[in-house]
């Protein structure tokens, strides 16, 4: 399978730079199993769920992981915090260039950035940041005060105060993501309540979205791509509940590709358990690097609520696995012709 099979042209004007005025008023393309396509709005989605079905949501919370910092020379540098390291106050980060040295941001909060080269792989370089003169418990407080929401670059603008609330699901709970699980951005409390009133079981899990979700596929052959592992937390009873539900002919609707990767990684056994799992009865804590692509046998998901994804991306491969490439590309072609809005702040799609 070649990655160029998952490419498509997209007019730049269709990349959404702002969310819809009202979360649940975004457009919704419905893709039926036979390939039939409907065009609705997101607030119509309860019509497609039945009593006894399950809605599975990722309750991760995005934190303001983007720092607009100053170098010691006075120059500006934007730094994205990617992942906490085991070493106190140390983070893996991403930024342009090869700068190493002291940076500062906010109310004179200082840190040191450095580039670490692996002795085993000299070409592999890791960029690190160490916060200076600040307690570990104060780091997130500083980020919420002075950091910015880490909007994807294709949005084409700097984050502002509106993004603090809109680049976040209304059910976000557990802090740890550097990107929003964007399919969930369309839900409102009232819409969730309407779904509950239909007798749909709403369940949550956690997958902290990291670089694995949006890491580009650089290999010509899809199977050569390796996903970065991402943290997840799932109640062990969820697996039994899903199996029993599906045996009764009910369906699991995953909200987004991140919820899908978490439950499929867990139920497929494609994860590594974290040492802290032993301290949490009834909860599995681990890391999954599952790469879902055409040919994957889904163990926990029947239907998918998702946004429209980037060409040549791992989320596009995932949606092509739960439906098939031809149907997905037909739907995308129709969405483009009808001026649907694409990517993180764009419109939505329901794959039945």
C-alpha positions in Angstrom: 0.0 0.0 0.0 1.5 3.3 -1.1 1.0 6.6 0.7 0.3 8.4 -2.5 -2.9 6.4 -2.8 -4.2 8.6 0.1 -3.4 12.0 -1.4 -6.0 14.4 -2.6 -6.1 18.1 -3.7 -7.8 20.5 -1.3 -8.5 24.2 -1.9 -6.8 26.2 0.8 -10.0 28.2 1.3 -11.7 25.1 2.8 -9.2 24.9 5.7 -11.2 26.2 8.7 -9.3 28.9 10.6 -12.1 29.4 13.1 -14.8 27.1 14.6 -18.4 27.4 13.8 -20.3 30.1 15.7 -22.1 27.3 17.6 -20.4 24.0 18.3 -23.2 21.7 17.1 -24.1 23.8 14.1 -21.2 22.6 12.0 -22.2 20.5 8.9 -22.3 16.7 9.2 -21.7 14.3 6.3 -23.3 10.9 6.9 -21.6 8.0 5.1 -23.7 4.8 5.1 -22.3 1.3 4.8 -23.6 1.0 1.2 -21.8 4.3 0.3 -25.0 6.4 0.4 -24.2 10.0 1.5 -26.4 12.4 3.5 -25.8 16.0 4.4 -27.1 17.2 7.8 -25.9 19.3 10.7 -24.2 18.0 13.8 -27.2 18.6 16.0 -28.9 15.9 14.0 -26.6 13.2 15.2 -28.9 11.8 18.0 -31.1 10.5 15.1 -28.4 8.0 14.2 -27.9 6.5 17.6 -30.3 3.9 19.1 -31.2 2.9 22.6 -28.5 0.6 23.9 -25.7 1.9 21.7 -22.6 3.3 23.2 -20.9 6.7 22.6 -17.2 6.5 23.5 -15.5 9.8 24.2 -11.9 10.9 24.9 -11.9 13.1 28.0 -8.4 14.4 27.6 -7.8 18.1 28.2 -5.5 20.2 26.0 -3.1 22.5 28.0 -1.5 25.7 26.7 1.6 23.9 25.5 2.9 26.6 23.2 5.4 29.0 24.8 6.2 32.3 23.1 9.6 32.8 24.6 12.6 35.1 24.4 16.2 34.0 23.9 19.0 35.4 26.0 19.8 37.6 23.0 16.3 39.0 23.0 15.2 37.1 19.9 11.9 35.3 19.8 11.4 31.6 19.8 8.2 29.5 19.9 8.5 26.2 21.8 5.9 23.4 21.9 6.0 21.2 25.0 5.5 17.7 23.8 5.9 15.3 26.8 7.1 15.4 30.4 10.3 13.4 31.0 10.9 11.3 34.1 13.6 13.7 35.2 12.1 16.5 37.3 11.2 19.7 35.4 12.4 18.2 32.1 10.2 18.1 28.9 10.7 16.9 25.4 10.0 19.9 23.1 9.7 20.9 19.5 11.0 24.2 18.0 12.5 25.5 14.8 16.3 25.7 14.5 19.1 24.5 16.7 19.2 27.1 19.5 20.5 25.9 22.8 20.6 28.1 25.9 18.4 30.1 28.3 14.9 31.2 27.4 12.3 33.2 29.4 8.6 33.8 29.1 5.7 35.3 31.1 6.7 36.8 34.4 10.4 36.1 33.9 10.0 32.3 34.1 13.3 30.8 32.9 14.2 27.5 31.3 17.1 26.0 29.4 16.7 24.3 26.0 19.2 21.8 24.8 19.6 19.2 22.0 20.5 15.7 23.0 22.2 13.3 20.6 21.8 9.6 21.1 25.1 7.6 21.3 23.4 4.6 19.7 21.9 6.7 16.8 24.0 9.8 16.2 21.5 11.1 13.7 18.7 11.0 16.2 18.3 14.2 18.1 16.0 15.1 20.9 15.2 18.6 21.9 14.7 19.1 25.6 13.7 21.9 28.0 14.4 22.2 31.7 12.4 24.6 33.8 14.6 26.6 36.2 13.8 27.9 39.7 10.2 26.7 39.6 8.5 23.8 41.5 7.1 21.0 39.3 3.7 21.7 40.8 3.9 25.3 39.5 4.7 24.5 35.8 1.1 23.9 34.7 0.0 27.0 36.6 2.6 29.0 34.7 1.5 27.5 31.3 -2.2 28.3 32.0 -1.1 31.9 32.8 1.3 32.5 29.9 1.1 29.6 27.4 -1.0 29.5 24.3 -3.2 26.7 22.9 -1.1 24.7 20.4 -3.1 25.2 17.2 -2.0 23.2 14.2 0.1 25.3 11.8 -2.4 24.8 8.9 -4.9 27.0 10.7 -2.6 29.8 9.7 -3.0 32.2 12.6 -1.7 32.7 16.1 -3.9 31.4 19.0 -6.0 33.8 20.9 -8.3 33.9 23.9 -11.2 32.3 22.1 -9.1 29.2 21.5 -8.7 28.6 25.2 -12.3 27.4 25.3 -13.1 26.5 21.6 -10.0 24.3 21.1 -11.3 22.1 24.0 -14.2 19.7 24.3 -16.9 20.6 26.8 -16.2 17.3 28.5 -12.5 17.7 28.8 -11.3 16.5 32.2 -7.7 15.1 32.4 -4.9 17.4 31.4 -2.2 16.1 29.1 -2.9 16.7 25.3 -1.0 18.9 22.9 -3.8 18.7 20.4 -7.5 18.5 20.7 -9.5 15.4 20.0 -11.3 17.5 17.4 -14.3 15.3 16.6 -15.5 16.1 20.1 -15.4 19.9 19.6 -18.9 19.7 18.0 -20.6 18.4 21.2 -22.5 20.7 23.5 -23.9 19.8 27.0 -27.4 19.9 25.7 -26.6 17.6 22.8 -24.9 15.1 25.1 -28.0 15.2 27.3 -30.3 14.6 24.3 -28.2 11.5 23.4 -28.4 10.2 27.0 -32.2 10.7 26.9 -32.3 8.3 24.0 -30.9 5.5 26.2 -27.4 5.7 24.7 -24.6 4.7 27.1 -21.9 7.4 27.2 -18.5 6.2 28.3 -15.1 7.9 28.5 -11.5 6.9 28.2 -8.4 9.0 28.1 -5.8 9.2 25.3 -3.4 12.2 25.6 -2.8 13.3 22.1 0.9 13.7 21.3 3.1 13.8 18.2 2.0 10.3 17.3 -1.4 11.4 16.1 -0.1 14.0 13.6 3.4 12.7 12.8 3.6 12.8 9.0 4.1 9.6 7.0 7.4 10.1 5.2 7.8 6.5 3.9 6.6 5.6 0.4 5.1 2.4 1.8 2.4 2.8 4.4 3.5 -0.3 6.4 6.9 1.2 7.0 5.5 4.0 9.1 5.9 3.8 12.9 3.6 5.6 15.3 4.8 7.3 18.4 3.3 5.8 21.5 0.7 7.8 23.3 -0.6 7.6 26.9 -4.0 6.1 27.6 -6.1 5.3 30.6 -9.1 2.9 30.3 -11.4 1.2 32.8 -10.9 -2.6 32.4 -14.7 -3.2 32.6 -15.1 -1.3 29.4 -13.9 -4.2 27.3 -16.5 -6.6 28.8 -19.2 -4.0 28.4 -18.3 -3.5 24.7 -18.3 -7.2 24.0 -21.6 -7.8 25.6 -23.2 -4.8 23.9 -22.0 -5.9 20.5 -23.3 -9.4 21.1 -26.7 -7.9 21.6 -26.5 -6.2 18.2 -25.8 -2.7 19.6 -23.1 -0.4 18.2 -20.1 1.4 19.6 -19.8 5.0 18.2 -16.2 6.3 18.8 -15.9 10.0 19.0 -12.7 10.6 17.0 -9.7 8.8 15.9 -8.0 9.1 19.3 -10.8 7.3 21.1 -10.6 4.7 18.4 -6.9 4.2 18.7 -7.1 4.0 22.5 -9.8 1.3 22.6 -8.5 -0.6 19.7 -4.9 -0.6 21.1 -6.2 -1.9 24.4 -8.6 -4.5 23.0 -6.1 -5.7 20.4 -3.4 -6.0 23.1 -1.2 -3.6 21.3 0.0 -1.5 24.2 2.6 -1.4 27.0 1.3 -1.2 30.5 2.7 1.6 32.7 4.2 0.6 36.1 1.5 2.9 37.7 -1.2 0.6 36.4 -0.7 -1.6 39.5 -1.8 1.2 41.7 -5.1 1.7 40.1 -7.6 -1.1 40.6 -9.9 -1.5 37.6 -8.0 0.8 35.4 -5.3 0.1 32.8 -2.7 2.8 32.3 -0.4 2.4 29.4 1.0 3.5 26.0 -0.2 2.4 22.6 1.5 2.9 19.3 -1.2 1.1 17.3 -1.3 2.1 13.6 -4.8 1.5 12.2 -4.9 1.3 8.5 -6.9 -0.6 5.8 -7.0 -4.3 6.8 -7.4 -3.7 10.6 -10.0 -5.8 12.2 -12.0 -3.6 14.6 -12.5 -5.2 18.0 -14.2 -2.3 19.8 -15.6 0.2 17.3 -18.5 0.0 14.9 -19.2 3.6 13.8 -17.0 6.7 13.9 -17.7 10.3 14.4 -14.7 12.3 13.0 -13.6 15.4 11.2 -12.1 15.6 7.7 -8.4 14.8 7.7 -5.2 15.8 6.1 -4.0 14.1 2.9 -1.5 11.3 3.5 -2.1 11.3 7.2 -2.6 8.5 9.7 -6.1 9.6 10.7 -7.1 9.4 7.0 -5.8 5.9 6.9 -7.8 5.0 10.0 -11.1 6.2 8.5 -10.3 4.3 5.3 -10.0 1.2 7.5 -13.3 1.5 9.2 -15.1 2.2 5.8 -12.9 1.7 2.7 -10.7 4.0 0.7 -13.1 4.3 -2.3 -16.1 5.3 -0.2 -14.0 7.7 1.9 -12.5 9.4 -1.1 -16.0 9.6 -2.8 -17.3 11.3 0.4 -14.3 13.7 0.5 -14.8 14.6 -3.1 -18.4 15.5 -2.5 -17.6 17.4 0.7 -15.0 19.5 -1.3 -17.6 20.2 -4.0 -20.1 21.4 -1.4 -17.5 23.6 0.4 -17.4 21.6 3.7 -14.8 23.1 6.1 -11.8 20.8 6.7 -9.5 19.8 9.5 -9.5 20.7 13.3 -12.0 23.5 13.3 -13.9 22.2 10.3 -17.1 20.2 9.8 -17.8 16.6 10.8 -18.4 13.2 9.3 -20.3 10.2 10.7 -19.2 6.8 9.3 -21.9 4.2 9.9 
